[in-house]
Amino acid sequence: MTELKKVLMKRDEMTEEEADEYIEEMQERIFEGESPDEVLRNIGLEPDYIFDLIG
């Protein structure tokens, strides 16, 4: 389990499945050209979790 998933589950009270879906949505946005840094900042997280998204 990635740190990003753990944060989403704890901070946003998501289930593991919800966190997986949310991470997939963020990855799609990145693959469509949005900056990973911007994607994370939009949800209130620092870019420390970039590698969890693009890893």
C-alpha positions as CSV (number, residue, x, y, z in Angstrom):
1,M,0.0,0.0,0.0
2,T,1.4,3.4,-1.0
3,E,1.8,6.3,1.3
4,L,-0.6,8.3,-0.9
5,K,-3.3,5.6,-0.5
6,K,-2.8,5.6,3.3
7,V,-3.1,9.4,3.4
8,L,-6.3,9.4,1.3
9,M,-7.8,6.6,3.5
10,K,-7.0,8.4,6.7
11,R,-7.4,12.0,5.8
12,D,-10.5,11.7,3.6
13,E,-11.9,8.6,5.3
14,M,-11.9,6.6,2.0
15,T,-12.1,2.9,1.7
16,E,-9.2,1.1,0.1
17,E,-11.3,0.7,-3.1
18,E,-12.3,4.4,-3.1
19,A,-8.7,5.4,-2.7
20,D,-7.6,3.1,-5.6
21,E,-10.2,4.6,-7.8
22,Y,-9.2,8.2,-6.9
23,I,-5.6,7.4,-7.5
24,E,-6.5,5.9,-10.9
25,E,-8.4,9.1,-11.8
26,M,-5.4,11.2,-10.8
27,Q,-3.1,9.0,-12.9
28,E,-5.4,9.4,-15.9
29,R,-5.2,13.2,-15.6
30,I,-1.4,13.0,-15.5
31,F,-1.3,10.7,-18.6
32,E,-3.5,13.2,-20.3
33,G,-0.9,15.9,-19.8
34,E,-1.7,17.5,-16.4
35,S,1.3,18.1,-14.2
36,P,1.6,15.6,-11.3
37,D,2.6,18.5,-9.0
38,E,-0.6,20.3,-9.9
39,V,-2.8,17.2,-9.5
40,L,-1.5,16.7,-6.0
41,R,-1.7,20.4,-5.0
42,N,-5.4,20.4,-6.2
43,I,-6.2,17.9,-3.5
44,G,-4.1,19.6,-0.9
45,L,-1.0,17.4,-0.9
46,E,2.6,18.2,-1.4
47,P,4.5,16.8,-4.3
48,D,6.1,14.3,-2.0
49,Y,3.6,11.7,-3.3
50,I,4.5,12.1,-7.0
51,F,6.3,8.8,-7.2
52,D,3.2,7.0,-5.8
53,L,1.3,8.4,-8.8
54,I,3.8,7.8,-11.6
55,G,5.6,4.8,-10.1
